[in-house]
Amino acid sequence: MIAIPAVDLRAGKCVQLVGGDYNQEQVRLDDPAAVAADWERTGFTRLHIVDLDAATGRGHNHELIREMLRDATVPVQVGGGVREESRIEQLLEQGASWVVVGTRAIDDEEWRREMAHAFPGRLIVAADVRERNVVTRGWAETSNIHVLDFVSELAQLPLAGVLVTAVHLEGRMAGTDLSLMEDVAEASAWPVFASGGVTSLDDMRALEHRGLSGAVLGMALYTGALDARRLAEEFGV
């Protein structure tokens, strides 16, 4: 199981939000590229970059992401507002190892299928979840799609994985939703990556025990609640 630091971008800065709420920004760092480089030096072997502005229709951080991909020395997965084939192509050409698709992949089954076959093994579908229903558009809208039903539908597509975020726990450092993550891992034909509330090494070990392939971590790393070097040593690959 691999630990993947998140570098969330907002207006050119690296931030951490509580519960995905733009009014609850708890961390703001001026140099996202330096942050990414620090995580690499710490020993992490994969990074997760999210364009929060693109995800929520507030603009984008495309040039910054291009520069970060150019400088990265480890594989990087990039998401946030990726809703066009041209953007997927662009990110892969710029050096992203995987592209994370969410809202359109959930809303548009035909597009999801076409993109998965156009970029086999390069897409990670993000299923952001609140009370087991999938939420979209930067967590602003809750659908009637049950996450287990949605994950089961992905079995026939050539994906790189599924990223499940427990939105109700995101940034709260209260532990992750182990029951949710275990159920998704059992339902998925693809590797499942957990996000939301992962706070301790025990959380990581519990997720690994339940069949998760990795976890994306944010607040616990940025606040120092979790020892980054120790995490990288145990879950670096």
C-alpha positions as CSV (number, residue, x, y, z in Angstrom):
1,M,0.0,0.0,0.0
2,I,1.3,3.4,-0.9
3,A,0.9,6.8,0.8
4,I,0.4,9.7,-1.6
5,P,0.7,13.3,-0.5
6,A,-1.9,15.7,-1.9
7,V,-0.9,19.0,-3.3
8,D,-4.1,21.0,-3.6
9,L,-3.9,24.1,-5.7
10,R,-6.0,27.3,-5.2
11,A,-5.1,30.6,-6.9
12,G,-1.5,29.4,-7.3
13,K,-1.1,28.4,-3.7
14,C,-1.0,25.0,-1.9
15,V,-3.9,24.8,0.4
16,Q,-5.9,22.4,2.6
17,L,-9.6,22.9,3.1
18,V,-11.8,21.4,5.8
19,G,-14.6,19.4,4.3
20,G,-13.9,20.9,0.9
21,D,-15.3,24.2,2.1
22,Y,-13.6,27.2,0.5
23,N,-14.5,29.2,3.6
24,Q,-12.5,26.8,5.8
25,E,-9.0,27.0,4.5
26,Q,-6.7,25.8,7.2
27,V,-3.3,25.6,5.4
28,R,-1.9,28.0,2.8
29,L,1.6,27.7,1.4
30,D,3.0,30.1,-1.2
31,D,5.1,27.7,-3.3
32,P,3.4,24.5,-4.4
33,A,6.4,23.3,-6.4
34,A,8.6,23.6,-3.4
35,V,6.0,21.6,-1.4
36,A,6.0,18.9,-3.9
37,A,9.8,18.7,-4.0
38,D,9.8,18.5,-0.2
39,W,7.5,15.5,-0.3
40,E,9.8,13.8,-2.8
41,R,12.9,14.5,-0.7
42,T,11.0,13.0,2.3
43,G,10.8,9.7,0.5
44,F,7.3,9.6,-1.1
45,T,7.3,8.0,-4.5
46,R,4.0,9.3,-5.9
47,L,2.2,12.6,-5.7
48,H,-1.5,13.7,-6.1
49,I,-2.1,17.2,-7.6
50,V,-5.6,18.7,-7.5
51,D,-6.7,21.9,-9.3
52,L,-9.4,23.1,-6.9
53,D,-10.1,26.1,-8.9
54,A,-10.8,24.1,-12.1
55,A,-12.9,21.6,-10.1
56,T,-15.2,24.4,-8.8
57,G,-15.3,26.6,-11.8
58,R,-13.1,29.3,-10.3
59,G,-10.5,29.4,-13.0
60,H,-7.5,27.0,-13.2
61,N,-3.9,26.4,-12.4
62,H,-2.8,24.8,-15.7
63,E,0.5,26.6,-16.1
64,L,1.6,25.8,-12.5
65,I,0.6,22.2,-13.0
66,R,2.7,22.0,-16.2
67,E,5.7,23.4,-14.3
68,M,5.2,20.9,-11.4
69,L,5.0,18.0,-13.8
70,R,8.1,19.2,-15.6
71,D,10.1,19.2,-12.3
72,A,8.7,16.1,-10.7
73,T,11.0,13.1,-10.2
74,V,8.3,10.7,-9.1
75,P,5.0,9.6,-10.8
76,V,2.2,12.1,-10.4
77,Q,-1.6,11.8,-10.7
78,V,-3.5,15.0,-11.6
79,G,-7.1,15.8,-11.2
80,G,-9.6,18.6,-10.7
81,G,-11.9,19.9,-13.4
82,V,-10.7,17.4,-16.0
83,R,-13.8,17.2,-18.3
84,E,-12.4,17.2,-21.8
85,E,-10.4,14.7,-23.8
86,S,-8.0,17.5,-24.8
87,R,-7.2,18.2,-21.2
88,I,-6.4,14.5,-20.5
89,E,-4.1,14.4,-23.5
90,Q,-2.4,17.6,-22.4
91,L,-1.7,16.4,-18.9
92,L,-0.3,13.1,-20.1
93,E,1.9,14.9,-22.7
94,Q,3.1,17.1,-19.9
95,G,4.2,14.1,-17.9
96,A,1.3,13.1,-15.7
97,S,1.4,9.3,-15.1
98,W,-2.3,9.2,-14.4
99,V,-5.3,11.6,-14.8
100,V,-8.0,11.7,-12.2
101,V,-11.5,12.3,-13.7
102,G,-14.6,12.9,-11.6
103,T,-17.7,14.9,-12.3
104,R,-18.0,14.2,-16.1
105,A,-17.0,10.6,-15.7
106,I,-19.8,10.2,-13.2
107,D,-22.5,12.2,-15.2
108,D,-21.6,11.0,-18.7
109,E,-21.4,7.2,-19.0
110,E,-20.6,7.3,-22.7
111,W,-17.7,9.8,-22.2
112,R,-16.4,7.7,-19.3
113,R,-16.3,4.6,-21.5
114,E,-14.7,6.4,-24.5
115,M,-12.0,8.0,-22.4
116,A,-11.2,4.8,-20.6
117,H,-10.6,3.0,-23.9
118,A,-8.8,5.9,-25.4
119,F,-6.4,6.0,-22.5
120,P,-6.2,2.5,-21.1
121,G,-4.5,2.2,-17.7
122,R,-4.1,6.0,-17.4
123,L,-7.3,7.1,-15.8
124,I,-8.3,7.0,-12.2
125,V,-12.0,7.6,-11.6
126,A,-12.7,9.7,-8.5
127,A,-15.8,8.9,-6.5
128,D,-16.3,11.5,-3.9
129,V,-18.8,10.3,-1.3
130,R,-21.0,11.7,1.3
131,E,-23.3,9.3,3.2
132,R,-22.4,6.7,0.5
133,N,-23.8,8.8,-2.3
134,V,-21.5,10.2,-4.9
135,V,-21.0,14.0,-5.0
136,T,-19.8,16.1,-7.9
137,R,-18.7,19.5,-9.1
138,G,-16.2,20.1,-6.3
139,W,-18.4,18.5,-3.7
140,A,-21.2,21.0,-4.4
141,E,-23.8,18.6,-5.6
142,T,-25.0,15.3,-4.2
143,S,-26.3,12.7,-6.6
144,N,-28.6,9.7,-6.1
145,I,-25.8,7.4,-7.2
146,H,-24.8,4.9,-4.5
147,V,-21.0,4.5,-4.5
148,L,-21.0,0.7,-4.6
149,D,-23.3,0.6,-7.6
150,F,-21.1,3.1,-9.4
151,V,-17.9,1.3,-8.6
152,S,-19.4,-2.0,-9.8
153,E,-20.2,-0.3,-13.1
154,L,-16.5,0.4,-13.7
155,A,-15.5,-3.2,-13.8
156,Q,-15.5,-3.5,-17.6
157,L,-13.3,-0.4,-18.2
158,P,-9.5,-0.5,-18.5
159,L,-8.8,1.9,-15.6
160,A,-5.8,2.5,-13.4
161,G,-7.8,2.7,-10.3
162,V,-10.6,4.3,-8.3
163,L,-10.1,7.1,-5.8
164,V,-12.7,7.3,-3.0
165,T,-12.9,10.4,-0.9
166,A,-15.0,10.4,2.3
167,V,-16.0,14.0,1.9
168,H,-17.6,14.1,5.4
169,L,-14.2,13.4,6.9
170,E,-12.0,15.4,4.6
171,G,-9.6,17.6,6.5
172,R,-11.1,16.9,9.9
173,M,-8.4,14.5,11.1
174,A,-11.0,12.3,12.8
175,G,-10.0,9.0,11.1
176,T,-11.2,7.6,7.9
177,D,-14.4,5.7,7.0
178,L,-13.1,2.2,7.2
179,S,-16.4,0.5,6.6
180,L,-16.9,2.6,3.4
181,M,-13.4,1.9,2.1
182,E,-13.6,-1.8,2.8
183,D,-16.9,-2.1,1.0
184,V,-15.6,-0.2,-2.0
185,A,-12.4,-2.3,-2.1
186,E,-14.5,-5.5,-2.2
187,A,-16.8,-4.1,-4.9
188,S,-14.1,-2.8,-7.2
189,A,-12.3,-4.6,-9.9
190,W,-9.5,-2.0,-9.8
191,P,-7.1,-0.8,-7.2
192,V,-8.8,1.5,-4.7
193,F,-7.2,4.6,-3.2
194,A,-8.7,6.1,0.0
195,S,-8.9,9.8,0.9
196,G,-10.5,11.7,3.7
197,G,-9.6,11.7,7.4
198,V,-6.5,9.5,7.3
199,T,-4.7,10.7,10.3
200,S,-2.4,8.0,11.7
201,L,-0.2,5.1,10.8
202,D,-2.9,2.9,12.4
203,D,-5.4,4.3,9.9
204,M,-3.0,3.4,7.1
205,R,-2.5,-0.1,8.5
206,A,-6.2,-0.6,8.9
207,L,-6.8,0.4,5.3
208,E,-4.1,-1.9,4.1
209,H,-5.7,-4.7,6.1
210,R,-9.0,-4.0,4.3
211,G,-7.5,-4.3,0.8
212,L,-6.9,-0.7,-0.1
213,S,-4.0,-0.1,-2.6
214,G,-3.1,3.3,-1.3
215,A,-4.2,6.5,0.5
216,V,-4.1,10.2,-0.5
217,L,-3.1,12.3,2.6
218,G,-3.4,16.0,3.2
219,M,-4.2,17.7,6.4
220,A,-2.4,15.2,8.7
221,L,0.8,15.7,6.8
222,Y,0.6,19.5,6.5
223,T,-0.2,20.0,10.2
224,G,2.5,17.6,11.3
225,A,-0.1,15.3,13.0
226,L,1.5,12.5,11.1
227,D,5.3,11.9,10.9
228,A,5.9,12.3,7.2
229,R,9.3,10.5,7.1
230,R,8.0,7.6,9.1
231,L,4.9,7.3,6.9
232,A,7.1,7.4,3.8
233,E,9.4,4.7,5.2
234,E,6.5,2.3,5.9
235,F,4.2,3.2,3.0
236,G,6.5,4.7,0.4
237,V,5.9,2.0,-2.3
